[in-house]
Amino acid sequence: MDHVTVGLAMVLLGLGAYVVACKGGGEATASTASPNGSSLPDRDPALAKRLVEEEGALLLDVRTNMEWKSDHLDGATLIPVQELPSRLDEVEKATGGKKDQPIVLYCRSGARASKAKQILLKAGYTKVTNVGGISDYPR
């Protein structure tokens, strides 16, 4: 596929994830499977904390730079969701190139993290969870 086709596919994927995330009052879906059927459940703060603290999961903040500056979780990496498709190389570097390395996503409410999860699953990552909003992660 050429870059234009890939870009169009990412936009369409993002729109689909946005529609799914916005159904039911803006809540993200309870669980989202990747094309090969593997993934992690969403909206599970205890699981997210365990993955970060015990399994070295990448904690990924997909909010804006302004939101990050006002507050963020210790140890998190910022990649705004709209930049994620063009910054997948940073995710690859942070996970050591391991597609099965756990990734914990958060934003303000979980909607953008749901979109980011779809992008990562499409890119081949298999252990991705959306904890929801920044206030959902146990500090």
Backbone bond lengths (Angstrom), bond angles and torsions (degrees), N, CA, C in turn:
res aa  C-N    CA-C-N  psi(-1)  N-CA   C-N-CA  omega(-1)  CA-C   N-CA-C  phi
1 M - - - 1.456 - - 1.522 109.60 -
2 D 1.306 117.52 143.71 1.448 120.92 176.29 1.534 109.67 -84.14
3 H 1.313 117.04 170.66 1.469 122.30 -176.04 1.527 112.81 -62.76
4 V 1.328 117.39 -34.80 1.467 120.81 179.30 1.523 109.96 -66.03
5 T 1.333 116.61 -43.90 1.464 120.80 179.49 1.525 110.43 -64.00
6 V 1.335 116.57 -44.29 1.468 120.63 178.48 1.525 110.13 -61.99
7 G 1.325 116.91 -43.20 1.467 120.72 179.41 1.515 111.72 -62.29
8 L 1.317 116.87 -43.66 1.462 121.00 178.47 1.525 110.15 -63.59
9 A 1.314 116.89 -41.44 1.470 120.59 178.57 1.523 110.37 -61.57
10 M 1.327 117.80 -40.63 1.470 121.25 179.79 1.521 110.81 -66.33
11 V 1.322 117.45 -39.27 1.471 120.56 177.57 1.519 110.17 -63.44
12 L 1.325 116.51 -46.71 1.462 120.13 179.71 1.517 111.21 -63.87
13 L 1.338 117.42 -40.11 1.457 120.98 176.78 1.525 109.78 -62.08
14 G 1.312 116.61 -43.03 1.461 120.38 179.10 1.512 112.51 -62.53
15 L 1.326 117.24 -41.06 1.460 120.45 178.09 1.520 110.90 -64.35
16 G 1.323 116.76 -40.72 1.463 120.38 177.84 1.511 111.49 -63.65
17 A 1.327 117.30 -43.12 1.462 120.81 178.40 1.526 110.84 -64.65
18 Y 1.356 116.13 -37.63 1.454 120.02 179.14 1.533 110.40 -63.68
19 V 1.321 117.08 -43.45 1.463 120.99 179.22 1.522 109.94 -62.08
20 V 1.334 117.25 -44.45 1.466 121.07 179.31 1.524 109.85 -62.83
21 A 1.338 116.98 -44.71 1.461 120.61 -177.42 1.520 112.08 -66.36
22 C 1.320 117.24 -32.13 1.459 120.08 -176.75 1.516 113.47 -85.42
23 K 1.309 118.08 -13.98 1.464 119.79 176.21 1.515 108.17 -63.84
24 G 1.295 117.40 140.04 1.462 120.50 176.86 1.506 113.36 74.17
25 G 1.320 118.31 37.91 1.457 120.86 171.97 1.509 114.90 80.59
26 G 1.330 119.15 24.66 1.450 120.63 174.20 1.508 114.01 90.82
27 E 1.307 118.94 -1.91 1.448 121.00 178.23 1.519 109.30 -78.00
28 A 1.313 116.57 141.87 1.451 119.99 175.26 1.519 108.95 -75.45
29 T 1.312 115.85 159.49 1.456 119.69 179.48 1.521 110.27 -66.45
30 A 1.321 117.07 156.22 1.461 122.07 -176.61 1.521 111.84 -64.56
31 S 1.298 118.75 -35.53 1.450 121.92 179.76 1.520 108.26 -156.42
32 T 1.303 115.19 144.00 1.449 119.94 -179.81 1.516 107.72 -131.26
33 A 1.306 117.63 126.30 1.456 121.59 -179.12 1.519 110.65 -94.33
34 S 1.319 115.23 148.97 1.459 120.75 175.22 1.517 109.10 -79.29
35 P 1.323 117.26 170.67 1.464 119.54 -179.89 1.526 113.62 -56.08
36 N 1.351 117.36 -29.75 1.462 118.86 179.14 1.530 112.12 -92.48
37 G 1.328 117.45 8.34 1.459 121.59 172.63 1.519 115.41 89.01
38 S 1.325 119.30 1.48 1.456 119.32 -179.12 1.522 110.40 -108.35
39 S 1.292 115.95 148.42 1.453 123.36 178.51 1.513 107.22 179.39
40 L 1.308 116.75 -176.23 1.458 122.51 175.61 1.520 108.11 -119.59
41 P 1.333 116.82 153.44 1.468 119.23 177.23 1.527 110.88 -66.08
42 D 1.315 115.65 152.75 1.459 122.80 179.08 1.528 109.95 -99.65
43 R 1.340 113.84 168.42 1.468 122.15 173.24 1.532 112.59 58.52
44 D 1.342 115.83 38.98 1.463 121.62 179.14 1.532 108.06 -124.53
45 P 1.340 116.96 87.87 1.466 120.11 -176.20 1.530 113.93 -58.47
46 A 1.333 117.78 -38.04 1.466 120.21 -179.90 1.532 110.50 -64.36
47 L 1.329 116.48 -42.69 1.465 120.73 177.31 1.520 109.88 -62.27
48 A 1.314 117.30 -46.06 1.466 121.36 -178.75 1.524 110.83 -58.83
49 K 1.314 117.33 -46.92 1.466 121.63 -178.91 1.535 110.40 -63.68
50 R 1.332 116.53 -42.24 1.471 120.56 178.80 1.528 110.48 -62.94
51 L 1.318 117.28 -43.56 1.458 120.90 179.71 1.524 111.64 -60.44
52 V 1.329 116.69 -41.95 1.467 120.90 -179.43 1.523 110.44 -70.92
53 E 1.331 117.33 -49.52 1.460 120.92 -173.32 1.522 114.39 -77.48
54 E 1.323 117.80 -34.23 1.462 120.04 -174.19 1.525 114.06 -106.08
55 E 1.334 117.15 -25.93 1.462 119.47 -175.95 1.524 112.81 -114.87
56 G 1.322 116.86 4.29 1.456 120.24 177.13 1.514 115.06 66.26
57 A 1.333 116.85 31.84 1.464 120.89 179.50 1.519 110.60 -60.27
58 L 1.318 115.15 147.79 1.459 121.70 171.64 1.522 107.42 -73.87
59 L 1.316 117.59 122.13 1.463 123.14 176.82 1.517 106.67 -96.05
60 L 1.324 115.84 111.88 1.461 121.11 -170.88 1.523 111.42 -116.06
61 D 1.322 115.71 118.20 1.463 124.31 176.81 1.527 106.88 -92.01
62 V 1.335 116.49 120.71 1.467 119.99 -176.76 1.532 112.07 -108.24
63 R 1.336 116.77 21.81 1.460 121.63 178.16 1.529 110.07 -83.88
64 T 1.315 116.10 -171.75 1.462 121.49 179.71 1.522 110.88 -83.24
65 N 1.338 115.78 165.17 1.469 121.09 175.93 1.522 111.19 -58.93
66 M 1.330 117.06 -39.59 1.461 120.99 -179.25 1.540 110.50 -64.05
67 E 1.330 116.51 -43.68 1.466 119.64 178.21 1.528 110.51 -62.99
68 W 1.328 116.03 -41.25 1.469 121.85 179.10 1.527 110.66 -58.81
69 K 1.347 115.82 -44.23 1.466 120.16 -178.26 1.519 111.81 -64.65
70 S 1.335 118.09 -30.69 1.467 119.83 -179.04 1.526 111.72 -78.90
71 D 1.344 117.80 -29.88 1.465 121.61 178.08 1.518 108.59 -175.73
72 H 1.319 116.25 143.55 1.461 121.64 173.04 1.521 108.90 -158.18
73 L 1.320 115.19 163.96 1.456 120.95 -179.40 1.525 110.60 -81.22
74 D 1.330 115.93 138.97 1.461 120.52 177.31 1.529 109.83 -57.84
75 G 1.306 115.79 134.96 1.453 121.24 177.67 1.520 114.43 85.29
76 A 1.332 117.46 -2.73 1.467 120.75 -178.40 1.530 110.83 -78.19
77 T 1.310 114.58 156.68 1.460 123.47 173.41 1.526 107.01 -113.24
78 L 1.323 116.35 135.20 1.462 120.85 179.38 1.524 110.91 -96.27
79 I 1.322 115.51 121.29 1.466 122.35 166.88 1.527 105.35 -140.62
80 P 1.340 117.87 100.52 1.460 119.67 179.74 1.527 111.12 -54.29
81 V 1.323 116.75 140.40 1.465 121.04 -173.32 1.521 112.91 -54.61
82 Q 1.322 118.48 -36.70 1.460 120.13 -179.01 1.527 111.54 -68.93
83 E 1.335 118.06 -19.13 1.460 122.04 178.51 1.525 112.52 -96.25
84 L 1.325 117.54 -12.10 1.455 121.71 -173.42 1.529 113.94 -55.87
85 P 1.323 120.09 -46.40 1.468 118.43 -179.00 1.534 113.71 -56.93
86 S 1.324 116.97 -35.34 1.466 120.10 -178.96 1.531 112.80 -88.86
87 R 1.342 117.09 -3.29 1.462 120.57 -178.41 1.534 112.15 -120.65
88 L 1.325 116.68 22.16 1.468 120.51 179.50 1.525 112.09 -61.58
89 D 1.337 117.28 -25.04 1.459 119.93 176.70 1.534 110.87 -62.97
90 E 1.324 118.14 -31.63 1.462 121.61 177.55 1.527 110.80 -69.89
91 V 1.324 116.22 -37.32 1.468 120.37 176.21 1.528 108.79 -65.39
92 E 1.319 116.12 -43.53 1.466 120.23 179.09 1.525 110.90 -59.64
93 K 1.319 116.86 -43.13 1.464 121.19 178.89 1.529 110.66 -65.06
94 A 1.336 116.83 -43.26 1.468 121.31 -178.30 1.529 112.64 -67.55
95 T 1.331 117.21 -26.63 1.465 121.06 179.47 1.524 111.94 -97.76
96 G 1.319 116.56 5.48 1.457 119.96 -179.25 1.516 112.71 66.15
97 G 1.323 116.18 24.20 1.459 120.52 -179.85 1.518 113.80 76.77
98 K 1.329 117.09 6.45 1.467 121.48 -178.64 1.524 109.89 -89.58
99 K 1.313 117.05 113.65 1.462 121.49 -179.88 1.530 111.67 -71.28
100 D 1.349 117.12 -16.72 1.464 120.40 178.89 1.525 112.87 -100.07
101 Q 1.333 116.98 9.60 1.465 121.09 175.12 1.531 108.01 -70.62
102 P 1.337 119.64 129.03 1.471 120.15 -179.90 1.530 112.34 -61.27
103 I 1.330 114.86 141.78 1.458 122.22 176.26 1.523 107.48 -130.07
104 V 1.337 116.40 126.98 1.461 123.09 178.41 1.524 107.42 -109.41
105 L 1.328 116.13 122.78 1.461 122.72 -177.69 1.521 111.44 -106.88
106 Y 1.323 116.14 146.60 1.465 120.41 170.12 1.515 110.33 -150.33
107 C 1.337 114.74 158.26 1.466 122.06 174.46 1.525 106.86 -143.42
108 R 1.324 118.16 -137.21 1.465 120.24 177.91 1.520 111.23 -88.68
109 S 1.347 115.82 -45.14 1.466 119.55 -176.29 1.525 113.70 -125.31
110 G 1.319 117.68 -13.33 1.454 122.12 -178.25 1.517 114.24 112.63
111 A 1.331 117.93 -15.98 1.470 120.77 -177.14 1.531 111.74 -67.50
112 R 1.320 117.34 -47.51 1.470 119.74 179.24 1.526 110.98 -68.75
113 A 1.335 116.36 -34.29 1.469 119.76 176.67 1.527 110.40 -65.03
114 S 1.326 117.51 -34.15 1.466 121.09 175.83 1.520 110.20 -63.64
115 K 1.302 117.07 -42.55 1.470 121.93 177.52 1.530 109.66 -63.74
116 A 1.325 116.90 -43.80 1.462 121.20 179.33 1.529 110.95 -62.74
117 K 1.326 116.41 -37.78 1.465 120.14 178.59 1.521 110.06 -60.45
118 Q 1.314 117.24 -44.38 1.458 120.70 179.44 1.532 111.27 -61.32
119 I 1.316 116.96 -40.35 1.462 121.52 178.57 1.528 109.98 -62.72
120 L 1.330 116.79 -45.28 1.460 120.70 -178.60 1.527 112.04 -68.39
121 L 1.324 116.89 -40.62 1.465 119.71 177.43 1.529 110.54 -62.30
122 K 1.319 116.36 -42.21 1.460 121.54 178.76 1.530 110.44 -63.01
123 A 1.333 116.47 -31.57 1.466 121.66 179.10 1.531 111.75 -79.80
124 G 1.340 117.52 -3.22 1.461 120.76 175.25 1.515 116.31 105.20
125 Y 1.326 118.16 -1.90 1.466 120.23 177.46 1.523 108.52 -72.49
126 T 1.316 117.04 137.07 1.462 120.11 -171.33 1.523 114.88 -111.54
127 K 1.332 117.60 -15.05 1.467 120.43 -178.39 1.528 109.39 -121.72
128 V 1.319 115.00 78.39 1.463 121.50 -176.38 1.515 108.75 -122.76
129 T 1.339 116.13 132.23 1.460 120.67 176.47 1.520 110.12 -130.88
130 N 1.313 115.48 145.06 1.462 123.92 177.07 1.526 106.34 -105.79
131 V 1.330 116.38 105.52 1.462 119.42 -179.95 1.535 111.26 -71.27
132 G 1.334 116.69 -20.61 1.467 121.49 -178.60 1.508 109.16 112.77
133 G 1.324 115.82 -128.15 1.455 120.74 -179.00 1.508 112.37 -92.60
134 I 1.314 115.69 165.57 1.464 121.51 -179.65 1.531 111.29 -56.40
135 S 1.321 116.82 -35.08 1.472 119.90 179.95 1.523 113.25 -75.28
136 D 1.329 117.46 -11.12 1.463 121.10 177.70 1.519 112.85 -81.61
137 Y 1.311 117.05 -21.22 1.473 120.63 -178.93 1.516 109.47 -79.73
138 P 1.335 118.16 126.80 1.473 120.61 -178.88 1.539 111.26 -67.00
139 R 1.328 115.92 126.27 1.478 119.66 178.71 1.510 110.67 -100.47
